[in-house]
Amino acid sequence: MQSISTCIAVLTLSCAAAAQLVSPQECLNNEGNSNNTFPFFSSAFHYQQVNGDLPTTAVGPIKGLSFRRDGTSSTSSVARSYSASISMGVVDFASITTTFASNYDTAGATVVLPATTVNLPAMPAKPTTPPAAFTASIPFATPYIYTAQKALVWEWVMTSSSTTASYVMDAHSGAATLTGAQTALGTGCTATGQTSPMTADASLTTTATNISYTASTTFGRANSAGATLIGTNNPNAAFPICNGTLYTNALVTVPALSDANGAFTTGALAFSYSPALNGMKVYTQTYTADAAQGPIPAAVSNGVESIIPALPQQYARIYASGNATATTGSLGLAYSVVTRFD
């Protein structure tokens, strides 16, 4: 038989975990930087929110959702009732799309509140010190067991509302993209017809779904064949090129043709994100054909070290206002109504 002290400890830990289950997490004790009436203002609404910034350890059953009024807006929000249902599930955040049904893993969606009447209260006056309390709560008919291995999805399908007046909730907008640090290595040589050294720039940017690589070159030999060399190692080795040093092991070559100014770009090259890639360094160097250079007849740029950054904020919404039966909606990355999972 468990001791009383053990039971108290378990209860304390359970309460602490529940109190922390707010997304975006930075809004747990702070006002969000935005406000939003979705999905509560329309006569019909199909809304899905993906919250991937929650704890990565098992958190147990979720018994409902709670929301709070925007802590800075003076707009009054009257009580209302809806005909609505709520489903929940999980998904790999990087795979979300504008299609509602596809934003669940293979287990699919679980109906936690079948179609029913949902009543939400009038919002209290704005607090003297934001944020406001979570006063708009929706209990589930069936708890959802969340194991925290993937991003949490909740979906609201509303077919009617007693009012379309604003219901102004606290919300938060984060960074939809992050760009990794870049460092120039050495100096390019001066191509024929140019007065400045050939210069390469390369960046790695993450979004919610992928990594994008872009490289550009200026001051190469005009109207000449060339290429961008991309690798994962910097040999920093003497090499028979005009600037004397090779800065990439050149695992990938992207051919190019410079324009009349000696410039060219790779365009955006996208590939899937993996946590194992966070912090990885990529090395770039470019060239254009140039017979006046030696020992190899090519003008060569500086090198560039680019670092793959972490993913940006892991929350998003997919929404279709005025259409409860919509199968697709608009995708808003790094935006979320501040939500407490009870």
C-alpha positions in Angstrom: 0.0 0.0 0.0 1.4 3.4 -0.9 2.2 5.8 1.9 0.4 9.1 2.2 3.6 11.0 1.5 4.1 9.0 -1.8 0.5 9.8 -2.8 1.0 13.5 -2.1 4.2 13.5 -4.1 2.6 11.9 -7.1 -0.4 14.3 -6.9 2.0 17.3 -6.6 4.0 16.2 -9.7 0.8 15.6 -11.6 -0.5 19.1 -10.8 2.8 20.7 -11.7 2.8 18.9 -15.1 -0.7 20.0 -15.9 0.0 23.6 -14.9 2.9 23.7 -17.4 0.9 22.4 -20.4 0.5 25.7 -22.2 1.4 26.5 -25.7 3.2 28.6 -26.9 5.3 27.8 -23.8 6.7 31.3 -23.7 3.2 32.5 -22.9 2.8 30.4 -19.8 3.3 33.4 -17.5 3.5 36.1 -20.2 1.1 37.9 -22.5 1.2 36.8 -26.1 2.4 39.4 -28.7 -0.8 39.2 -30.7 -4.6 38.6 -30.3 -7.0 36.6 -32.4 -10.7 35.8 -32.7 -10.2 32.5 -34.5 -12.0 30.1 -34.3 -14.8 31.6 -32.2 -16.2 34.6 -34.2 -17.8 33.1 -37.3 -21.1 31.4 -38.0 -19.1 28.3 -39.1 -15.4 27.5 -38.8 -13.0 24.6 -39.5 -9.9 25.2 -37.4 -6.9 23.1 -36.6 -3.9 24.0 -34.3 -0.7 22.1 -34.1 1.4 22.6 -31.0 4.8 21.1 -31.1 6.6 23.0 -28.4 5.1 21.0 -25.5 7.1 18.8 -23.1 8.8 15.7 -24.6 7.9 13.5 -21.7 4.6 11.7 -21.2 2.0 14.0 -19.7 -1.0 11.7 -19.4 -4.7 12.5 -20.2 -5.8 15.8 -21.5 -9.4 16.5 -20.3 -10.1 19.7 -22.0 -9.0 23.0 -23.5 -8.9 26.5 -22.0 -8.3 29.9 -23.4 -7.8 33.4 -22.0 -8.9 36.8 -23.2 -6.3 39.1 -24.7 -4.7 41.0 -21.8 -4.3 44.3 -23.5 -7.4 44.8 -25.7 -10.4 46.7 -24.4 -12.9 44.9 -26.6 -15.7 43.3 -24.7 -16.6 39.6 -25.5 -20.1 38.5 -24.8 -21.1 34.9 -23.8 -22.0 32.6 -26.6 -22.9 29.0 -27.6 -21.8 26.9 -30.5 -22.7 23.7 -32.2 -19.2 22.1 -32.5 -17.0 19.1 -32.1 -13.4 18.6 -31.2 -10.9 16.0 -32.2 -7.2 15.5 -31.2 -4.2 13.6 -32.4 -0.5 13.9 -33.1 1.7 14.5 -36.1 5.3 15.1 -37.1 5.4 18.8 -37.2 7.5 19.0 -40.3 4.8 17.1 -42.3 1.9 19.5 -41.7 0.0 20.8 -44.8 -3.1 22.8 -45.6 -5.1 19.6 -45.7 -6.8 19.0 -42.4 -7.1 15.2 -42.6 -3.5 14.7 -43.5 -2.3 16.5 -40.3 -2.4 13.4 -38.1 -0.1 10.4 -37.9 -1.2 6.9 -38.9 -3.4 6.6 -35.7 -5.6 9.3 -37.1 -7.9 11.7 -35.2 -9.6 10.9 -31.9 -13.0 12.5 -31.3 -12.8 13.9 -27.7 -16.0 15.9 -27.9 -18.7 14.7 -30.3 -21.0 17.3 -31.9 -22.7 19.1 -29.1 -23.5 22.6 -27.7 -20.5 24.3 -26.4 -21.0 27.3 -24.1 -18.3 29.9 -23.5 -18.6 32.7 -21.0 -18.4 36.5 -21.4 -14.8 37.6 -21.1 -13.9 39.5 -17.9 -12.5 43.0 -18.0 -8.9 43.2 -19.1 -6.5 42.6 -16.2 -4.4 45.4 -14.6 -1.4 43.2 -15.3 -1.5 40.8 -18.2 -1.9 38.0 -18.9 -5.5 37.2 -18.0 -6.7 34.0 -16.4 -7.8 31.1 -18.5 -11.6 31.5 -18.1 -12.9 30.0 -21.3 -12.8 26.2 -20.8 -14.1 23.4 -22.9 -14.2 20.0 -21.1 -14.0 16.8 -23.2 -16.4 14.0 -23.2 -13.4 11.6 -23.5 -9.9 12.4 -22.3 -7.1 12.3 -24.8 -4.0 10.3 -23.8 -1.0 12.4 -25.0 2.4 10.6 -24.9 4.3 13.7 -26.0 6.3 11.9 -28.7 5.0 14.2 -31.5 3.3 17.5 -32.0 -0.2 17.7 -30.5 -3.1 18.5 -32.8 -6.5 19.8 -31.8 -9.3 20.4 -34.3 -12.5 22.5 -33.9 -15.4 22.0 -36.3 -18.2 24.6 -35.7 -21.4 24.4 -37.6 -23.3 27.3 -36.0 -22.9 30.1 -33.4 -25.2 32.2 -31.3 -23.2 35.3 -32.3 -20.5 36.4 -34.6 -19.3 39.2 -32.3 -15.6 39.2 -31.6 -14.2 36.9 -28.9 -10.7 38.3 -28.6 -8.3 35.7 -27.3 -4.6 36.0 -26.5 -2.4 34.7 -29.3 1.3 34.6 -30.1 3.3 35.0 -33.3 6.9 33.6 -33.5 9.6 33.3 -36.1 8.5 31.3 -39.1 12.1 31.0 -40.4 15.5 31.0 -38.8 18.8 31.6 -40.7 22.0 30.1 -39.5 25.3 31.9 -39.0 27.6 32.5 -41.9 31.3 33.2 -42.0 33.4 34.2 -45.0 36.7 32.3 -45.5 39.6 33.9 -47.2 39.3 36.1 -50.3 38.4 35.4 -53.9 40.6 36.3 -56.8 39.7 39.1 -59.3 38.2 37.8 -62.4 38.9 39.2 -65.9 36.9 42.3 -66.5 36.2 42.9 -62.7 37.8 45.4 -60.3 36.6 43.6 -57.1 37.3 40.1 -55.9 34.9 37.3 -56.8 32.6 36.9 -53.8 30.3 34.1 -52.7 27.6 34.1 -50.1 25.6 31.1 -48.8 22.8 30.8 -46.3 20.9 28.0 -44.6 17.4 28.7 -43.4 14.9 26.4 -41.6 11.2 26.6 -41.8 8.6 24.4 -40.0 9.0 21.8 -42.7 12.5 21.9 -44.3 15.9 23.4 -44.8 16.6 25.8 -47.6 20.1 26.4 -49.0 20.8 29.4 -51.2 24.2 30.6 -52.6 24.9 33.6 -54.8 28.1 34.9 -56.5 29.1 38.3 -57.6 32.1 39.6 -59.6 32.8 36.4 -61.5 33.8 36.4 -65.1 30.9 37.7 -67.2 28.9 35.4 -69.4 30.9 32.3 -68.4 30.2 28.8 -67.3 30.7 28.2 -63.7 29.5 26.3 -60.6 28.8 26.3 -56.9 30.7 23.7 -55.0 29.0 22.5 -51.8 30.5 20.2 -49.1 30.5 19.3 -45.5 34.2 19.7 -44.8 36.6 22.6 -45.1 40.0 21.2 -46.2 41.5 24.7 -46.0 44.2 23.3 -48.3 46.6 24.7 -50.8 45.2 24.0 -54.3 46.3 25.1 -57.8 43.6 27.8 -58.2 44.0 31.6 -58.5 43.4 32.3 -54.8 45.5 29.3 -53.8 43.1 27.7 -51.2 40.3 25.2 -51.4 37.5 25.7 -48.8 35.1 22.8 -49.6 35.3 19.1 -50.2 32.7 19.7 -53.0 30.3 16.8 -52.5 27.7 18.5 -54.6 28.3 20.7 -57.7 25.5 23.0 -59.0 26.4 24.2 -62.6 25.7 27.8 -63.5 26.1 30.5 -66.2 27.1 33.9 -65.0 25.2 37.0 -66.3 26.7 40.1 -68.0 27.8 41.3 -64.5 29.5 38.0 -63.6 26.7 37.1 -61.1 24.8 33.8 -60.6 22.8 32.0 -58.0 21.8 28.4 -57.1 18.2 29.5 -56.3 16.7 27.9 -53.2 17.5 24.2 -52.8 15.2 22.5 -50.2 15.7 19.3 -48.3 14.0 17.7 -45.3 14.9 18.7 -41.8 16.3 16.2 -39.2 17.3 17.1 -35.6 20.6 15.4 -36.3 21.4 18.2 -38.8 21.1 21.0 -36.2 24.4 22.9 -36.0 25.9 21.1 -39.0 28.4 23.2 -41.0 28.2 23.4 -44.8 31.1 24.8 -46.9 30.7 26.7 -50.2 33.0 28.0 -52.9 32.2 29.0 -56.5 34.0 29.6 -59.8 33.6 30.8 -63.3 35.7 29.8 -66.3 38.5 32.4 -66.9 41.4 31.6 -69.2 43.5 34.4 -67.7 43.7 32.7 -64.3 46.1 29.9 -63.3 47.2 27.3 -62.7 43.6 26.2 -63.4 41.8 28.5 -65.8 39.0 29.6 -63.5 38.2 32.6 -61.3 37.5 31.4 -57.8 35.6 33.0 -54.9 36.2 33.1 -51.2 34.8 30.2 -49.2 31.7 30.4 -47.0 30.9 28.4 -43.8 27.1 28.2 -43.2 25.5 26.6 -40.2 22.1 24.7 -40.2 20.0 26.3 -37.5 17.4 24.7 -35.3 13.7 24.7 -36.4 11.8 27.8 -35.7 8.8 27.9 -33.3 6.9 24.7 -33.4 3.3 25.9 -33.6 0.9 26.6 -36.4 -2.8 26.9 -37.4 -4.8 25.8 -40.4 -8.2 27.5 -40.8 -11.2 27.9 -43.0 -13.6 30.6 -41.8 -17.3 30.3 -42.7 -17.0 26.7 -43.9 -17.2 23.8 -41.4 -16.9 21.2 -44.1 -13.8 22.6 -45.7 -11.1 19.9 -46.4 -8.3 22.4 -46.8 -7.5 25.8 -45.2 -4.9 28.5 -44.9 -1.7 27.6 -43.1 -0.3 30.0 -40.6 3.1 28.9 -39.4 4.5 30.1 -36.0 1.1 31.4 -35.0 -1.1 30.0 -32.2 -4.0 31.0 -30.0 -2.6 30.6 -26.4 -4.0 27.3 -25.3 -4.0 25.5 -22.0 -4.3 21.7 -22.2 -6.2 20.7 -19.0 
